[in-house]
Amino acid sequence: MTIERIAPSLLKSWLHDGEEIALLDVREHGQFGEAHLFHATPLPYSRLELEVRRLVPRLDVRTVVYDDGAEDGAGVAVRAAARLSALGYGCVHVLEGGTQAWQAAGYVLFAGVNLPSKTFGELAEKTYHTPRVTAPQLAAMIAGPTPPVVLDGRPPSEFRKMNIPTATCCPNGELAFRVRSIVPDDTTPIVINCAGRTRSIIGAQTLINLGIPNPVYALENGTQGWYLADQALEHGGTRRYPDSSGSPVLREAAQQLAARFGVPTLSAATVQAWAADDSRTLFLCDVRTPEEFARGSLPGAQHTPGGQLLQAFDQYVGVRGARLVLFDDDGVRAPTVASWLRQMGHDASVLEGGLASGLGLEAPAAPVPPPLGRISAQQLAAWLPRGNVALVDLRPGMAYRAGHIDGARWSIRPRLVADLANETRQIVLVADEPALAAWAVTEWQAAQPPLLLEGGMAAWQAAGGAVVATPAEPADADCIDHLFFVHDRHDGNKEAARRYLSWETGLVGQLDAQELASFRLPAQAAAPHTGN
């Protein structure tokens, strides 16, 4: 099998030619976050088959995979390309020389994650002149005679880690639907915060774009700015919007906002026809809450909570230039989110009738993992003292550090073949996801087929098995699935927080003209909104 290799200059032209392209960085999460291409979608080789059909549902879409280029033809990009071809992808290419060649050609590599979304937040602030308050100003407002309502635009899981005192969790995708119930009057100030900058800006500007009369502000630098100003954060918070807080009050405003940015409203018949178009990729996106999605959605829909679809677009959509059809059940959330996606440069539409439209699409079938034999925790406990078992832990590196079975070695799919090259004992795998383990051993030929610990670490501990922690193993350099880039900025390291915020505000300055032109923000925005 021959996989075509392409030069950085050709890839650069492809990224901006207006045609669909899936640009996949197949290195592990930590490697991706240290230096990657601006428009890349992270798809670690360790999770390739688990995620690719969701991120890249059309098999003949133009696809380019890359790594760092260090292994000169034997790296993970070539291996991933071979696997994609085996899965039926028919237009797969490898970036010749990987990130090293990209940088040598004069193009920029970016650190961090969710780059287009975070860069867009910085551009939106500059375009709209989004009003903001500093942490000391917000502290004074909270202590004053007319305290603001503070809404945290992050999901509940992030809110629990830390929050501004008095804040209520209301993810950005829910703001348009719930704000008039949470803040029913027209005069109370509203401050939107996140952990850094992007969701504070986008959340505040969402309310301003919808035309609510209240004074609205973004908290500059979010919880990190609050902590850097020596203000105390709360931890373990559970305060969130009431389930009954949804309101159609802003429906007309949301639809007007969508029209302002050219968001089409499509019938179910039109979307059905789009799904039959083999030349285009289609994503059907349910932007409601996880609880609503769990109660039932449209066949073929992916759950893409509205706020996170804006914040972490590359975790849901892996094809640049694809068609996105958003829906809700209220006529408020989908058009609001779509208005932002259009400004981000995406082909976003809204499904007429939403959940009640009757639309049903066929979801792409995930590849079926090869069979893998199992071993119980009790059997493993009996075998280990004999010394004829090689125990390999495939869980995340940080999970291994926190606790693993004594004698287990840590490994990950890109390194598994090399790690087991001279191993003659029976291999037993430990994994959180059985499918991840099954795909990980597809390249490894062994005299004895590997076995999987049934039930993983939970079963081992339930059976009374001991667990040991190794805080320094695997070493940072080996822990390629964990991003160490200012990873402790939320854990008391003020210098890391400062470096992160400096990185975020510096993103726009790293863009070239073509990357900058991929966004579609209005050339002229309204004057700063200050409320009544």
HELIX and SHEET records of a PDB file:
HELIX    1   1 PRO A    8  LEU A   15  1                                   8    
HELIX    2   2 HIS A   29  GLU A   34  1                                   6    
HELIX    3   3 TYR A   45  ARG A   47  5                                   3    
HELIX    4   4 LEU A   48  LEU A   55  1                                   8    
HELIX    5   5 VAL A   76  ALA A   86  1                                  11    
HELIX    6   6 GLY A   98  ALA A  104  1                                   7    
HELIX    7   7 LEU A  115  TYR A  128  1                                  14    
HELIX    8   8 ALA A  135  ALA A  143  1                                   9    
HELIX    9   9 PRO A  156  LYS A  161  1                                   6    
HELIX   10  10 ASN A  172  ILE A  182  1                                  11    
HELIX   11  11 THR A  198  ASN A  209  1                                  12    
HELIX   12  12 GLY A  222  LEU A  228  1                                   7    
HELIX   13  13 ASP A  243  SER A  245  5                                   3    
HELIX   14  14 ARG A  251  ARG A  260  1                                  10    
HELIX   15  15 ALA A  268  ALA A  275  1                                   8    
HELIX   16  16 PRO A  290  ARG A  295  1                                   6    
HELIX   17  17 GLY A  306  GLN A  311  1                                   6    
HELIX   18  18 PHE A  313  GLN A  315  5                                   3    
HELIX   19  19 ARG A  333  GLN A  343  1                                  11    
HELIX   20  20 GLY A  354  ALA A  356  5                                   3    
HELIX   21  21 ALA A  377  TRP A  383  1                                   7    
HELIX   22  22 LEU A  384  ARG A  386  5                                   3    
HELIX   23  23 GLY A  397  ALA A  402  1                                   6    
HELIX   24  24 ARG A  413  ASP A  419  1                                   7    
HELIX   25  25 PRO A  434  ALA A  440  1                                   7    
HELIX   26  26 GLY A  456  ALA A  462  1                                   7    
HELIX   27  27 LYS A  494  THR A  505  1                                  12    
HELIX   28  28 VAL A  508  GLN A  510  5                                   3    
HELIX   29  29 ALA A  513  ALA A  517  1                                   5    
SHEET    1   A 5 GLU A   4  ILE A   6  0                                        
SHEET    2   A 5 VAL A  92  LEU A  95  1                                        
SHEET    3   A 5 THR A  63  TYR A  66  1                                        
SHEET    4   A 5 ALA A  22  ASP A  25  1                                        
SHEET    5   A 5 THR A  41  PRO A  42  1                                        
SHEET    1   B 5 ARG A 132  VAL A 133  0                                        
SHEET    2   B 5 VAL A 216  LEU A 219  1                                        
SHEET    3   B 5 ILE A 190  ASN A 193  1                                        
SHEET    4   B 5 VAL A 149  ASP A 152  1                                        
SHEET    5   B 5 THR A 168  CYS A 169  1                                        
SHEET    1   C 5 THR A 265  LEU A 266  0                                        
SHEET    2   C 5 ASP A 347  LEU A 351  1                                        
SHEET    3   C 5 ARG A 323  PHE A 327  1                                        
SHEET    4   C 5 LEU A 282  ASP A 286  1                                        
SHEET    5   C 5 GLN A 302  HIS A 303  1                                        
SHEET    1   D 5 GLY A 373  ILE A 375  0                                        
SHEET    2   D 5 LEU A 451  LEU A 453  1                                        
SHEET    3   D 5 GLN A 426  VAL A 430  1                                        
SHEET    4   D 5 VAL A 389  ASP A 393  1                                        
SHEET    5   D 5 ARG A 409  TRP A 410  1                                        
END                                                                             
